[in-house]
Structure formats: C-alpha cells, structure tokens
Amino acid sequence: MTTYPRKALLLGLSAATAATGLAVTTAAPAAARSGAAAPALTWHPCAKPGGPATQECAELPVPLDYADPGGRQITVAVSRIPGERPRARRGSLIVIPGGPGGSGVQRLAQKGAALQRELGGAYDLVALDPRGVGGSTTASCELAPEDRYLTSLRSWPGPDGEITENAARSRRTAEACARSGGPVLRSFTTANQARDIDRFREALGERKLSAWGVSYGAYVGAVYAQKFPRRTDRWVLDSSGDPDPQRVARGWLANMAQGAEDRFPDFAAWAAHPDRDRDGLRLAATPQEVEPLVLALAASLDRAPRESTTPGLPLTGNGLRQSLQNALYSDSAFASFARLVKAAQDPAVAPALPPELAQPFSNEDAALMVGVICNDVAWPRTPMAEYQRAVDADRTRHPLTAGLPVNVLPCSFWKTGPAEQPTRITDEGPSDILMIQSRRDPATPYSGALKMREALGGRARLVTVEQGGHGVYLGNGNACGDRTVTAFLTTGERPAHDAYCAD
C-alpha cells in the first residue's frame, strides 16, 4: 500500500545532471518531530533496467525506536524520479508498496514511466524500501531453507487438512526469530513505516505529501493519514483491507478465503472459453467444470506429488493451490496457471514450477514477511485443537484455499507483544482520500474495503471497479478507474459521492 511527499528544495534535476554521477544534496529545513533536524539526502543515479533513466537513490537514517530518537539509527533506502515540469510542479507523490515485504524503490522503477505519463511530470515521484526490505536495514531469523519456501511461510495445511507440521514449523520459526531477530526485527511495524515516511517527508523539505498506496501499502497510507492528517495532500488508497485494529493482518488473511471465491469465476470463464482451444489452454467445456477439475488435481497432487523441472522439489497440491492464488491477482497470469494445470495432468510432462515456488526466500525476506504481521497486533494463543476445527470448517466452506486463511502462524507463538496498539482508522481529518477497489479482489476482498470506507467516513470517496484482480490503478486496465485517479491527482477533482466504473 502507498503514500506521497511534496516539495524538494532542488527542483527539476535534469537527466543530463543525473548522468554525471555527481551526488546532489537536498537540504531539509523542516525539523523532525523528535526535535532533531531532518537529515540531508545525498542523491545518486540508480536507474533500474526498464525504469526511468532519471531515477535517483539515497539513504535516510531513521531512529530504530522513535521513543528514543537520539538512540540507535538504522537506514532506510529512498528513491525519487524528479518531475519533468518544474514550473507546473505540484509536489511529491510517494508510492507505497504492498506486502509486507514490497520494495518501494523497485515499485517506483516499475511504475515510474506510467506515472510520469499519467501525471504529466508535475510530481516528483518518490518511494522508500520499508525497514527490513531491499536496501534498507534488514534482520534475519536464520531459518532453515525448507522453512523459507512460500508454501511453508503461508502455512498451507497438509493433506486432508492436518496442521501438526504447520504448528511445529510456526513454533520453531517464532523461536528462531526471538533468538536472531533482535530489536531490529521487533521494529518492523506498520506504525514505524508511517513514521519513516514522515521522516522522509521532512528530509525532502515537504510540508505535505500526496500518495498512492496499493494493498498493504493502502493500509500503511491509511495509518499515515490517521497519524499525520495535516501532512496529506491528495491521497489514493488502492485495494484496501479491513482496518479492524483488533485483527489487522489476521483479519486480512481470513478474508482471503472469500476473496478467492469471489475471483475464481473470472478464471473459470476464461479457462472454459472456446478461444482457449487456439492455444491449447482450455481446461473444460463450461466454467462450472473448472473448479472441480482444479480441486481434484490438487487432491491428487496431495496424494502423489509430481516430479518437476526443479530437481528435488516436486509440484504438490499446495504448490498448485498457491500458484492459483498468485494467478488470481491479474488476468495476465491466467495463461501461466492454465499451462501448469495442463502439465500436471500429463504424465509424460514434468511441470515447471512458477519462479516464486522454485526457490526459498532469503532469510531477510522471510523475517520481514512474518515480522510485521506478528509485531503489529497480539495474536491469540489458541489451542491447536481449536485451530484444527477452524481449518476443517474453512476447508469445507472455501475449498479453493483449503484452510490456509485460518491456519496457525508463527504469530501464535511470538515471544514479544506489540510495542503499541494498532492505529484505529477514523473519520477525523481532512477529506482528501480517494479509494479505488475491484469488485472481485482475491487478496483484499470488496467486503474488507467497505470496512475501510466505513471507518474513513466523510474523509474518503470510494470508486468501485466492476472487474476482478488486485491493484487497480495502472494495473488491470480499467480506463474509467485510471481516469478517475489521474484526475484526482492532477486537478484535485474527486467524485462528489462514491462512484462506479463499469469499464
């Protein structure tokens, strides 16, 4: 999820200047809330493959603990793409990535050119890698490789729904993080990410920020707007989850079961369409036959995993289920999942695992993935028998997710409680927020976004897009949604009431 800043003292740095390799320092007159002057940023060129040539990077020192601002400092990697029209400059817009675990620096490289086109170069585009991510200070739980695969970190139940192995893995992960993560890992929280964004705003010399936050980044954006309401300019929350402060990530995970059910019919219609005959990817004659086919294939892989093209790593039922969850994020991923299904059905073919399943995450990425969700809120110490009953019931109600959304995670064995209570999102603050949401979102379902809309009250307007997928603006090809967000960011025009986009 995402956020934006506003006015750098060095305006309109040209591509030619960036190409010289000379460091450029932005002074920051604003004082930090701690009373210490915000640090200067020393920018250097850091263009990414396929990204804008003018992208620059710097390092921002931030307090490990904002309650002790003069104590230990850690580093947050920050980036910007200077606006191309300094005379028309609106300010800075911060791109807040999803996750937890997304890199703002990489996201800026991926979306920078599209944002420049849409926004006419009137913003400096900026982003940061949250603490724990990419070029920022990281931590490690020193987990064994087998505990760092996506299908392990996601706590998919075993065949027939048993959770014994999940419980054991979750306990040893929590114990390893307690041994090795230290205070850096404990500092990985949404509240600290919001504070780091405000520290970045000060270093940029901005009075206010604009923002585009997507997925978890939308939640970060909402928390920032709650904590620093007078520092927000034009604020976009794209693909929001339920902000319930009693549950936070636990609620988001549970809601994914319904999200998958909402979204799957889009894939089923695609996979049964006669056009799929042309590329050999038609899975069934009718959409109604696709779900039973996928569920039966997953069950057969539970019983007999298939040797894949990755030595020593077979395609399992949970591997297929996780690949489906990933594919539901975007129509553009449907074909790759259909190919995986076709390969798994053919005894003469070794399926190729999707890249996200073919190797373990790094220790640093794994620590971040569990750290934020376990640090933000206290998870209940539920007896394992209750977890098993919840998994059994959820598998029946939502077979596509097979009990994953309610299964045990390391958070249930976490050794430290939250340093502070989660932020309660309210309607107190300026009315400068635009929400945009797919009707059929597999990760942050529409029902959860309505809870965010309710919490924000008169501060927000909601644009509902009648399509499926996760991440709407400049992501899933909805022209009406893109126009509405672009108009808000460039002119300040926002629908007078909640609105609807059909195309």
Buried (B, 14 or more C-beta within 10 A) or exposed (E): BBBBBBBBEBEBBEEEBBEEEEEBEBBBEBEBBBEEBBBBBEBEBBBBEEBBEBBBBBBBEBBBBBEEBEEEEBBBBBBBBBBBBBEEBBBBBBBBBBBBBBBBBBBBBBBBBEBBEBBBBBBBBBBBBBBBBBBBBBBBBEBEEEBBBBBBBBBBBBBEBBBEEBBEBBBBBBBBBBEBBEEBBBBBBBBBBBBBBBBBBBBBBBBBBBBBBBBBBBBBBBBBBBBBBEBBBBBBBBBBBBBBBEBBBBBBBBBBBBBBBBBBBBBBBBBBEEEBEEEEBBBBEEBEBBBEBBBEBBBBBBEEBBEBEBEEBBBBBBBBBBBBBBBBBBBEBBBBBBBBBBBBBEEEEBBBBBEEBBBBBEBBBBBBBBBBBBBBBBBEEEEEEEBBEBBBEBBEEBBBBBBBBBBBBBBBBBEBEBBEEBBEBEEEBEEBBBBBBBBBBBBBBBEBBBBBBBBBEEBBBBBBBBBBBBBBBBBBBBEBBBEBBBBBBBEEEBBEEEBEBEE
